[in-house]
Amino acid sequence: MNKKVKIAIELGLLGLIVVLSLLVYNSVNSNIQFEKEKLRKQKLTVAKLIKIRDLQNLYEATTNKYSNSWDELINFALKDSLVFDYKEGDMEDSAAVAEGRAFIKKVKRPAIEKLIADGIVANEKELKELRFVPESDEEFIIRAGMVNSGGINLQTFEVGVTWDVLLKGMDKQLIINAKEASRLRSGFEGLRVGKIDEASTEGNWE
């Protein structure tokens, strides 16, 4: 092998090493960027799902069932009234209680007032936007049902979004991988709160 051929081969191998190194770097960097964006989207989504769970629990406490309709759930919060205990005066002051200056009475208030007071939503606008997946015009999947456990019928619900909706526009293979990982871990290919076939209100990220 003459010197020129040897140099050509070495340069070719060097070029191949550079190309392979760039491919590996780009692949690793793409995975890192994907995971960062996935985590960011997850945090936004989990925050909403927790609020939705609180709203479903309030609805169930009032109606003895969960809702499978966004319109029904939001209209409940906007239009239905709940009974609250209203305290007047100092209930620990026995004299005030005896004289009727301190008492508790039942009052009706719109459900949204409780949601705001409990810090679940800040206002009506946020309530109406709960149905939408963060940074999207897609709605969360919402379902309600019932399971029988030990002869007792228990109400159930499930609200969630799959990774292909949440991560739309990102690397298709990495989305497929994320869906499969979630399916193996929790039986759902995304983020979900509640479980339609089980009396649970936990999120599958918890």
Secondary structure as UniProt FT lines:
FT   HELIX           3..63
FT   HELIX           70..79
FT   STRAND          81..88
FT   TURN            91..92
FT   HELIX           94..98
FT   TURN            99..100
FT   STRAND          103..110
FT   HELIX           111..117
FT   TURN            118..119
FT   HELIX           124..129
FT   TURN            130..131
FT   TURN            134..135
FT   STRAND          141..149
FT   TURN            150..151
FT   STRAND          152..162
FT   HELIX           163..166
FT   TURN            167..169
FT   HELIX           172..186
FT   STRAND          190..194
FT   TURN            196..197
FT   TURN            204..205
//
